[in-house]
């Protein structure tokens, strides 16, 4: 389904420039590519740090085991 939207001359100029820079074939593809780049989540690496505090991962895992040595 195609939809027409109104944009200012400045926005159109920006879209044209982005379309050229990203080497995309349409404005739709350009907008999608830019939007996806902007919304990508950052790496989750190191996200446990706030839960671990100063203890190591090994210490943390030892502390969460139950009486049957299960996690």
HTML snippet that shows the backbone in 3Dmol.js (N, CA, C, O; Angstrom):
<script src="https://3Dmol.org/build/3Dmol-min.js"></script>
<div id="view" style="width:600px;height:400px;position:relative"></div>
<script>
const pdb = `
ATOM      1  N   UNK A   1       0.841  -1.174   0.000  1.00  0.00           N
ATOM      2  CA  UNK A   1       0.000   0.000   0.000  1.00  0.00           C
ATOM      3  C   UNK A   1       0.888   1.239   0.000  1.00  0.00           C
ATOM      4  O   UNK A   1       1.777   1.365   0.843  1.00  0.00           O
ATOM      5  N   UNK A   2       0.663   2.119  -0.903  1.00  0.00           N
ATOM      6  CA  UNK A   2       1.420   3.358  -0.989  1.00  0.00           C
ATOM      7  C   UNK A   2       0.642   4.474  -0.323  1.00  0.00           C
ATOM      8  O   UNK A   2      -0.584   4.537  -0.406  1.00  0.00           O
ATOM      9  N   UNK A   3       1.375   5.352   0.337  1.00  0.00           N
ATOM     10  CA  UNK A   3       0.784   6.507   0.996  1.00  0.00           C
ATOM     11  C   UNK A   3       1.596   7.735   0.639  1.00  0.00           C
ATOM     12  O   UNK A   3       2.822   7.673   0.550  1.00  0.00           O
ATOM     13  N   UNK A   4       0.931   8.824   0.440  1.00  0.00           N
ATOM     14  CA  UNK A   4       1.612  10.086   0.156  1.00  0.00           C
ATOM     15  C   UNK A   4       1.680  10.891   1.446  1.00  0.00           C
ATOM     16  O   UNK A   4       0.687  11.016   2.163  1.00  0.00           O
ATOM     17  N   UNK A   5       2.853  11.432   1.736  1.00  0.00           N
ATOM     18  CA  UNK A   5       2.996  12.286   2.908  1.00  0.00           C
ATOM     19  C   UNK A   5       3.574  13.624   2.472  1.00  0.00           C
ATOM     20  O   UNK A   5       4.295  13.708   1.478  1.00  0.00           O
ATOM     21  N   UNK A   6       3.254  14.653   3.218  1.00  0.00           N
ATOM     22  CA  UNK A   6       3.803  15.971   2.923  1.00  0.00           C
ATOM     23  C   UNK A   6       5.030  16.193   3.782  1.00  0.00           C
ATOM     24  O   UNK A   6       5.013  15.962   4.991  1.00  0.00           O
ATOM     25  N   UNK A   7       6.092  16.643   3.141  1.00  0.00           N
ATOM     26  CA  UNK A   7       7.317  17.001   3.861  1.00  0.00           C
ATOM     27  C   UNK A   7       7.783  18.360   3.345  1.00  0.00           C
ATOM     28  O   UNK A   7       7.454  18.769   2.232  1.00  0.00           O
ATOM     29  N   UNK A   8       8.544  19.034   4.168  1.00  0.00           N
ATOM     30  CA  UNK A   8       9.052  20.345   3.758  1.00  0.00           C
ATOM     31  C   UNK A   8      10.154  20.165   2.713  1.00  0.00           C
ATOM     32  O   UNK A   8      10.672  19.065   2.524  1.00  0.00           O
ATOM     33  N   UNK A   9      10.497  21.248   2.050  1.00  0.00           N
ATOM     34  CA  UNK A   9      11.583  21.204   1.051  1.00  0.00           C
ATOM     35  C   UNK A   9      12.890  20.779   1.710  1.00  0.00           C
ATOM     36  O   UNK A   9      13.684  20.052   1.112  1.00  0.00           O
ATOM     37  N   UNK A  10      13.113  21.231   2.939  1.00  0.00           N
ATOM     38  CA  UNK A  10      14.342  20.878   3.671  1.00  0.00           C
ATOM     39  C   UNK A  10      14.387  19.372   3.919  1.00  0.00           C
ATOM     40  O   UNK A  10      15.421  18.737   3.715  1.00  0.00           O
ATOM     41  N   UNK A  11      13.264  18.804   4.358  1.00  0.00           N
ATOM     42  CA  UNK A  11      13.193  17.362   4.616  1.00  0.00           C
ATOM     43  C   UNK A  11      13.395  16.574   3.336  1.00  0.00           C
ATOM     44  O   UNK A  11      14.075  15.548   3.341  1.00  0.00           O
ATOM     45  N   UNK A  12      12.818  17.034   2.251  1.00  0.00           N
ATOM     46  CA  UNK A  12      12.992  16.367   0.968  1.00  0.00           C
ATOM     47  C   UNK A  12      14.462  16.388   0.548  1.00  0.00           C
ATOM     48  O   UNK A  12      14.985  15.392   0.049  1.00  0.00           O
ATOM     49  N   UNK A  13      15.111  17.507   0.750  1.00  0.00           N
ATOM     50  CA  UNK A  13      16.536  17.608   0.420  1.00  0.00           C
ATOM     51  C   UNK A  13      17.353  16.631   1.270  1.00  0.00           C
ATOM     52  O   UNK A  13      18.275  15.985   0.771  1.00  0.00           O
ATOM     53  N   UNK A  14      17.007  16.529   2.554  1.00  0.00           N
ATOM     54  CA  UNK A  14      17.710  15.584   3.435  1.00  0.00           C
ATOM     55  C   UNK A  14      17.470  14.144   2.992  1.00  0.00           C
ATOM     56  O   UNK A  14      18.395  13.331   2.972  1.00  0.00           O
ATOM     57  N   UNK A  15      16.239  13.837   2.641  1.00  0.00           N
ATOM     58  CA  UNK A  15      15.926  12.488   2.169  1.00  0.00           C
ATOM     59  C   UNK A  15      16.692  12.145   0.897  1.00  0.00           C
ATOM     60  O   UNK A  15      17.207  11.037   0.753  1.00  0.00           O
ATOM     61  N   UNK A  16      16.764  13.104  -0.022  1.00  0.00           N
ATOM     62  CA  UNK A  16      17.513  12.876  -1.264  1.00  0.00           C
ATOM     63  C   UNK A  16      18.980  12.601  -0.966  1.00  0.00           C
ATOM     64  O   UNK A  16      19.585  11.697  -1.542  1.00  0.00           O
ATOM     65  N   UNK A  17      19.543  13.391  -0.060  1.00  0.00           N
ATOM     66  CA  UNK A  17      20.950  13.214   0.302  1.00  0.00           C
ATOM     67  C   UNK A  17      21.175  11.860   0.979  1.00  0.00           C
ATOM     68  O   UNK A  17      22.137  11.159   0.665  1.00  0.00           O
ATOM     69  N   UNK A  18      20.292  11.498   1.900  1.00  0.00           N
ATOM     70  CA  UNK A  18      20.412  10.207   2.579  1.00  0.00           C
ATOM     71  C   UNK A  18      20.232   9.048   1.622  1.00  0.00           C
ATOM     72  O   UNK A  18      20.925   8.037   1.729  1.00  0.00           O
ATOM     73  N   UNK A  19      19.317   9.184   0.697  1.00  0.00           N
ATOM     74  CA  UNK A  19      19.087   8.136  -0.298  1.00  0.00           C
ATOM     75  C   UNK A  19      20.346   7.908  -1.129  1.00  0.00           C
ATOM     76  O   UNK A  19      20.711   6.773  -1.434  1.00  0.00           O
ATOM     77  N   UNK A  20      20.989   8.993  -1.481  1.00  0.00           N
ATOM     78  CA  UNK A  20      22.226   8.905  -2.259  1.00  0.00           C
ATOM     79  C   UNK A  20      23.342   8.273  -1.421  1.00  0.00           C
ATOM     80  O   UNK A  20      24.059   7.392  -1.897  1.00  0.00           O
ATOM     81  N   UNK A  21      23.484   8.728  -0.175  1.00  0.00           N
ATOM     82  CA  UNK A  21      24.549   8.230   0.708  1.00  0.00           C
ATOM     83  C   UNK A  21      24.378   6.753   1.056  1.00  0.00           C
ATOM     84  O   UNK A  21      25.355   6.009   1.145  1.00  0.00           O
ATOM     85  N   UNK A  22      23.133   6.340   1.251  1.00  0.00           N
ATOM     86  CA  UNK A  22      22.887   4.948   1.636  1.00  0.00           C
ATOM     87  C   UNK A  22      22.746   4.023   0.439  1.00  0.00           C
ATOM     88  O   UNK A  22      22.641   2.806   0.588  1.00  0.00           O
ATOM     89  N   UNK A  23      22.746   4.616  -0.753  1.00  0.00           N
ATOM     90  CA  UNK A  23      22.628   3.847  -1.996  1.00  0.00           C
ATOM     91  C   UNK A  23      21.379   2.968  -1.984  1.00  0.00           C
ATOM     92  O   UNK A  23      21.417   1.803  -2.380  1.00  0.00           O
ATOM     93  N   UNK A  24      20.277   3.548  -1.523  1.00  0.00           N
ATOM     94  CA  UNK A  24      19.007   2.837  -1.517  1.00  0.00           C
ATOM     95  C   UNK A  24      18.218   3.210  -2.762  1.00  0.00           C
ATOM     96  O   UNK A  24      18.488   4.227  -3.402  1.00  0.00           O
ATOM     97  N   UNK A  25      17.241   2.376  -3.096  1.00  0.00           N
ATOM     98  CA  UNK A  25      16.513   2.581  -4.346  1.00  0.00           C
ATOM     99  C   UNK A  25      15.237   3.404  -4.199  1.00  0.00           C
ATOM    100  O   UNK A  25      14.653   3.827  -5.197  1.00  0.00           O
ATOM    101  N   UNK A  26      14.803   3.632  -2.969  1.00  0.00           N
ATOM    102  CA  UNK A  26      13.578   4.410  -2.773  1.00  0.00           C
ATOM    103  C   UNK A  26      13.654   5.183  -1.455  1.00  0.00           C
ATOM    104  O   UNK A  26      14.485   4.895  -0.594  1.00  0.00           O
ATOM    105  N   UNK A  27      12.774   6.162  -1.321  1.00  0.00           N
ATOM    106  CA  UNK A  27      12.718   6.911  -0.062  1.00  0.00           C
ATOM    107  C   UNK A  27      12.242   6.005   1.067  1.00  0.00           C
ATOM    108  O   UNK A  27      12.695   6.136   2.204  1.00  0.00           O
ATOM    109  N   UNK A  28      11.336   5.094   0.757  1.00  0.00           N
ATOM    110  CA  UNK A  28      10.844   4.154   1.749  1.00  0.00           C
ATOM    111  C   UNK A  28      11.995   3.327   2.318  1.00  0.00           C
ATOM    112  O   UNK A  28      12.122   3.176   3.534  1.00  0.00           O
ATOM    113  N   UNK A  29      12.814   2.803   1.443  1.00  0.00           N
ATOM    114  CA  UNK A  29      13.961   2.008   1.871  1.00  0.00           C
ATOM    115  C   UNK A  29      14.943   2.865   2.675  1.00  0.00           C
ATOM    116  O   UNK A  29      15.521   2.401   3.657  1.00  0.00           O
ATOM    117  N   UNK A  30      15.121   4.098   2.254  1.00  0.00           N
ATOM    118  CA  UNK A  30      16.014   5.014   2.962  1.00  0.00           C
ATOM    119  C   UNK A  30      15.522   5.261   4.385  1.00  0.00           C
ATOM    120  O   UNK A  30      16.285   5.164   5.346  1.00  0.00           O
ATOM    121  N   UNK A  31      14.240   5.580   4.503  1.00  0.00           N
ATOM    122  CA  UNK A  31      13.658   5.841   5.822  1.00  0.00           C
ATOM    123  C   UNK A  31      13.756   4.604   6.706  1.00  0.00           C
ATOM    124  O   UNK A  31      14.115   4.704   7.880  1.00  0.00           O
ATOM    125  N   UNK A  32      13.442   3.445   6.151  1.00  0.00           N
ATOM    126  CA  UNK A  32      13.531   2.203   6.924  1.00  0.00           C
ATOM    127  C   UNK A  32      14.946   1.926   7.396  1.00  0.00           C
ATOM    128  O   UNK A  32      15.155   1.558   8.552  1.00  0.00           O
ATOM    129  N   UNK A  33      15.907   2.097   6.523  1.00  0.00           N
ATOM    130  CA  UNK A  33      17.298   1.826   6.898  1.00  0.00           C
ATOM    131  C   UNK A  33      17.760   2.754   8.017  1.00  0.00           C
ATOM    132  O   UNK A  33      18.373   2.308   8.987  1.00  0.00           O
ATOM    133  N   UNK A  34      17.466   4.033   7.881  1.00  0.00           N
ATOM    134  CA  UNK A  34      17.874   5.005   8.910  1.00  0.00           C
ATOM    135  C   UNK A  34      17.155   4.714  10.224  1.00  0.00           C
ATOM    136  O   UNK A  34      17.767   4.752  11.291  1.00  0.00           O
ATOM    137  N   UNK A  35      15.856   4.422  10.147  1.00  0.00           N
ATOM    138  CA  UNK A  35      15.084   4.136  11.359  1.00  0.00           C
ATOM    139  C   UNK A  35      15.608   2.889  12.067  1.00  0.00           C
ATOM    140  O   UNK A  35      15.720   2.877  13.293  1.00  0.00           O
ATOM    141  N   UNK A  36      15.928   1.849  11.314  1.00  0.00           N
ATOM    142  CA  UNK A  36      16.457   0.633  11.918  1.00  0.00           C
ATOM    143  C   UNK A  36      17.818   0.865  12.557  1.00  0.00           C
ATOM    144  O   UNK A  36      18.106   0.319  13.622  1.00  0.00           O
ATOM    145  N   UNK A  37      18.649   1.666  11.918  1.00  0.00           N
ATOM    146  CA  UNK A  37      19.961   1.974  12.492  1.00  0.00           C
ATOM    147  C   UNK A  37      19.810   2.714  13.816  1.00  0.00           C
ATOM    148  O   UNK A  37      20.556   2.469  14.764  1.00  0.00           O
ATOM    149  N   UNK A  38      18.849   3.612  13.870  1.00  0.00           N
ATOM    150  CA  UNK A  38      18.644   4.420  15.069  1.00  0.00           C
ATOM    151  C   UNK A  38      18.003   3.648  16.209  1.00  0.00           C
ATOM    152  O   UNK A  38      18.188   3.999  17.374  1.00  0.00           O
ATOM    153  N   UNK A  39      17.247   2.596  15.889  1.00  0.00           N
ATOM    154  CA  UNK A  39      16.524   1.885  16.933  1.00  0.00           C
ATOM    155  C   UNK A  39      17.184   0.582  17.359  1.00  0.00           C
ATOM    156  O   UNK A  39      16.668  -0.121  18.227  1.00  0.00           O
ATOM    157  N   UNK A  40      18.309   0.259  16.761  1.00  0.00           N
ATOM    158  CA  UNK A  40      18.995  -0.965  17.157  1.00  0.00           C
ATOM    159  C   UNK A  40      19.375  -0.856  18.626  1.00  0.00           C
ATOM    160  O   UNK A  40      19.859   0.177  19.089  1.00  0.00           O
ATOM    161  N   UNK A  41      19.142  -1.951  19.345  1.00  0.00           N
ATOM    162  CA  UNK A  41      19.507  -1.951  20.751  1.00  0.00           C
ATOM    163  C   UNK A  41      21.015  -2.077  20.888  1.00  0.00           C
ATOM    164  O   UNK A  41      21.691  -2.712  20.079  1.00  0.00           O
ATOM    165  N   UNK A  42      21.500  -1.464  21.915  1.00  0.00           N
ATOM    166  CA  UNK A  42      22.928  -1.569  22.183  1.00  0.00           C
ATOM    167  C   UNK A  42      23.231  -2.972  22.688  1.00  0.00           C
ATOM    168  O   UNK A  42      22.340  -3.694  23.134  1.00  0.00           O
ATOM    169  N   UNK A  43      24.468  -3.333  22.613  1.00  0.00           N
ATOM    170  CA  UNK A  43      24.902  -4.637  23.081  1.00  0.00           C
ATOM    171  C   UNK A  43      24.510  -4.839  24.542  1.00  0.00           C
ATOM    172  O   UNK A  43      24.550  -3.906  25.344  1.00  0.00           O
ATOM    173  N   UNK A  44      24.136  -6.053  24.868  1.00  0.00           N
ATOM    174  CA  UNK A  44      23.783  -6.370  26.245  1.00  0.00           C
ATOM    175  C   UNK A  44      25.013  -6.801  27.043  1.00  0.00           C
ATOM    176  O   UNK A  44      24.907  -7.118  28.228  1.00  0.00           O
ATOM    177  N   UNK A  45      26.179  -6.812  26.396  1.00  0.00           N
ATOM    178  CA  UNK A  45      27.400  -7.192  27.077  1.00  0.00           C
ATOM    179  C   UNK A  45      27.633  -6.334  28.307  1.00  0.00           C
ATOM    180  O   UNK A  45      27.554  -5.107  28.245  1.00  0.00           O
ATOM    181  N   UNK A  46      27.915  -6.979  29.411  1.00  0.00           N
ATOM    182  CA  UNK A  46      28.163  -6.259  30.648  1.00  0.00           C
ATOM    183  C   UNK A  46      26.909  -5.858  31.395  1.00  0.00           C
ATOM    184  O   UNK A  46      26.993  -5.146  32.396  1.00  0.00           O
ATOM    185  N   UNK A  47      25.747  -6.296  30.934  1.00  0.00           N
ATOM    186  CA  UNK A  47      24.513  -5.868  31.582  1.00  0.00           C
ATOM    187  C   UNK A  47      24.306  -6.514  32.949  1.00  0.00           C
ATOM    188  O   UNK A  47      23.500  -6.025  33.741  1.00  0.00           O
ATOM    189  N   UNK A  48      25.014  -7.594  33.238  1.00  0.00           N
ATOM    190  CA  UNK A  48      24.900  -8.216  34.562  1.00  0.00           C
ATOM    191  C   UNK A  48      25.682  -7.454  35.625  1.00  0.00           C
ATOM    192  O   UNK A  48      25.524  -7.720  36.816  1.00  0.00           O
ATOM    193  N   UNK A  49      26.504  -6.531  35.218  1.00  0.00           N
ATOM    194  CA  UNK A  49      27.364  -5.810  36.158  1.00  0.00           C
ATOM    195  C   UNK A  49      26.571  -5.195  37.301  1.00  0.00           C
ATOM    196  O   UNK A  49      27.024  -5.220  38.445  1.00  0.00           O
ATOM    197  N   UNK A  50      25.400  -4.644  37.013  1.00  0.00           N
ATOM    198  CA  UNK A  50      24.622  -4.005  38.066  1.00  0.00           C
ATOM    199  C   UNK A  50      24.111  -5.019  39.086  1.00  0.00           C
ATOM    200  O   UNK A  50      23.839  -4.654  40.230  1.00  0.00           O
ATOM    201  N   UNK A  51      23.977  -6.288  38.692  1.00  0.00           N
ATOM    202  CA  UNK A  51      23.520  -7.323  39.615  1.00  0.00           C
ATOM    203  C   UNK A  51      24.687  -7.975  40.352  1.00  0.00           C
ATOM    204  O   UNK A  51      24.547  -8.407  41.497  1.00  0.00           O
ATOM    205  N   UNK A  52      25.819  -8.040  39.697  1.00  0.00           N
ATOM    206  CA  UNK A  52      26.973  -8.709  40.291  1.00  0.00           C
ATOM    207  C   UNK A  52      27.666  -7.849  41.339  1.00  0.00           C
ATOM    208  O   UNK A  52      28.244  -8.372  42.292  1.00  0.00           O
ATOM    209  N   UNK A  53      27.611  -6.551  41.168  1.00  0.00           N
ATOM    210  CA  UNK A  53      28.354  -5.681  42.065  1.00  0.00           C
ATOM    211  C   UNK A  53      29.835  -5.948  41.901  1.00  0.00           C
ATOM    212  O   UNK A  53      30.349  -5.969  40.782  1.00  0.00           O
ATOM    213  N   UNK A  54      30.521  -6.153  43.014  1.00  0.00           N
ATOM    214  CA  UNK A  54      31.970  -6.393  42.946  1.00  0.00           C
ATOM    215  C   UNK A  54      32.318  -7.870  42.922  1.00  0.00           C
ATOM    216  O   UNK A  54      33.488  -8.230  42.792  1.00  0.00           O
ATOM    217  N   UNK A  55      31.306  -8.736  43.045  1.00  0.00           N
ATOM    218  CA  UNK A  55      31.610 -10.158  43.035  1.00  0.00           C
ATOM    219  C   UNK A  55      31.788 -10.670  41.604  1.00  0.00           C
ATOM    220  O   UNK A  55      31.237 -10.113  40.655  1.00  0.00           O
ATOM    221  N   UNK A  56      32.551 -11.720  41.479  1.00  0.00           N
ATOM    222  CA  UNK A  56      32.781 -12.300  40.158  1.00  0.00           C
ATOM    223  C   UNK A  56      31.547 -13.099  39.729  1.00  0.00           C
ATOM    224  O   UNK A  56      30.673 -13.402  40.541  1.00  0.00           O
ATOM    225  N   UNK A  57      31.497 -13.430  38.450  1.00  0.00           N
ATOM    226  CA  UNK A  57      30.395 -14.238  37.932  1.00  0.00           C
ATOM    227  C   UNK A  57      30.377 -15.593  38.625  1.00  0.00           C
ATOM    228  O   UNK A  57      29.306 -16.117  38.931  1.00  0.00           O
ATOM    229  N   UNK A  58      31.541 -16.160  38.874  1.00  0.00           N
ATOM    230  CA  UNK A  58      31.630 -17.458  39.553  1.00  0.00           C
ATOM    231  C   UNK A  58      31.032 -17.369  40.953  1.00  0.00           C
ATOM    232  O   UNK A  58      30.262 -18.243  41.353  1.00  0.00           O
ATOM    233  N   UNK A  59      31.376 -16.323  41.702  1.00  0.00           N
ATOM    234  CA  UNK A  59      30.816 -16.135  43.043  1.00  0.00           C
ATOM    235  C   UNK A  59      29.302 -15.957  42.981  1.00  0.00           C
ATOM    236  O   UNK A  59      28.567 -16.523  43.791  1.00  0.00           O
ATOM    237  N   UNK A  60      28.849 -15.176  42.023  1.00  0.00           N
ATOM    238  CA  UNK A  60      27.420 -14.935  41.859  1.00  0.00           C
ATOM    239  C   UNK A  60      26.679 -16.240  41.609  1.00  0.00           C
ATOM    240  O   UNK A  60      25.645 -16.500  42.226  1.00  0.00           O
ATOM    241  N   UNK A  61      27.214 -17.074  40.692  1.00  0.00           N
ATOM    242  CA  UNK A  61      26.570 -18.341  40.369  1.00  0.00           C
ATOM    243  C   UNK A  61      26.577 -19.299  41.545  1.00  0.00           C
ATOM    244  O   UNK A  61      25.619 -20.049  41.734  1.00  0.00           O
ATOM    245  N   UNK A  62      27.646 -19.290  42.347  1.00  0.00           N
ATOM    246  CA  UNK A  62      27.700 -20.152  43.532  1.00  0.00           C
ATOM    247  C   UNK A  62      26.643 -19.735  44.545  1.00  0.00           C
ATOM    248  O   UNK A  62      26.087 -20.582  45.243  1.00  0.00           O
ATOM    249  N   UNK A  63      26.366 -18.454  44.629  1.00  0.00           N
ATOM    250  CA  UNK A  63      25.411 -17.943  45.608  1.00  0.00           C
ATOM    251  C   UNK A  63      23.957 -18.206  45.220  1.00  0.00           C
ATOM    252  O   UNK A  63      23.077 -18.137  46.078  1.00  0.00           O
ATOM    253  N   UNK A  64      23.687 -18.503  43.962  1.00  0.00           N
ATOM    254  CA  UNK A  64      22.291 -18.717  43.574  1.00  0.00           C
ATOM    255  C   UNK A  64      21.929 -20.199  43.469  1.00  0.00           C
ATOM    256  O   UNK A  64      20.796 -20.539  43.129  1.00  0.00           O
ATOM    257  N   UNK A  65      22.869 -21.061  43.753  1.00  0.00           N
ATOM    258  CA  UNK A  65      22.559 -22.502  43.725  1.00  0.00           C
ATOM    259  C   UNK A  65      21.669 -22.861  44.908  1.00  0.00           C
ATOM    260  O   UNK A  65      21.773 -22.268  45.981  1.00  0.00           O
ATOM    261  N   UNK A  66      20.793 -23.841  44.697  1.00  0.00           N
ATOM    262  CA  UNK A  66      19.948 -24.288  45.796  1.00  0.00           C
ATOM    263  C   UNK A  66      20.612 -25.460  46.516  1.00  0.00           C
ATOM    264  O   UNK A  66      21.756 -25.808  46.223  1.00  0.00           O
ATOM    265  N   UNK A  67      19.885 -26.070  47.463  1.00  0.00           N
ATOM    266  CA  UNK A  67      20.454 -27.169  48.268  1.00  0.00           C
ATOM    267  C   UNK A  67      20.780 -28.403  47.422  1.00  0.00           C
ATOM    268  O   UNK A  67      21.552 -29.254  47.863  1.00  0.00           O
ATOM    269  N   UNK A  68      20.221 -28.518  46.237  1.00  0.00           N
ATOM    270  CA  UNK A  68      20.506 -29.642  45.349  1.00  0.00           C
ATOM    271  C   UNK A  68      21.558 -29.316  44.308  1.00  0.00           C
ATOM    272  O   UNK A  68      21.741 -30.056  43.342  1.00  0.00           O
ATOM    273  N   UNK A  69      22.252 -28.195  44.512  1.00  0.00           N
ATOM    274  CA  UNK A  69      23.322 -27.751  43.623  1.00  0.00           C
ATOM    275  C   UNK A  69      22.792 -27.422  42.231  1.00  0.00           C
ATOM    276  O   UNK A  69      23.474 -27.627  41.227  1.00  0.00           O
ATOM    277  N   UNK A  70      21.560 -26.909  42.188  1.00  0.00           N
ATOM    278  CA  UNK A  70      20.954 -26.486  40.916  1.00  0.00           C
ATOM    279  C   UNK A  70      20.889 -24.965  40.884  1.00  0.00           C
ATOM    280  O   UNK A  70      20.835 -24.311  41.926  1.00  0.00           O
ATOM    281  N   UNK A  71      20.896 -24.419  39.688  1.00  0.00           N
ATOM    282  CA  UNK A  71      20.747 -22.974  39.507  1.00  0.00           C
ATOM    283  C   UNK A  71      19.303 -22.621  39.474  1.00  0.00           C
ATOM    284  O   UNK A  71      18.957 -21.449  39.328  1.00  0.00           O
TER     285      UNK A  71
END
`;
const viewer = $3Dmol.createViewer("view");
viewer.addModel(pdb, "pdb");
viewer.setStyle({}, {cartoon: {color: "spectrum"}});
viewer.zoomTo();
viewer.render();
</script>
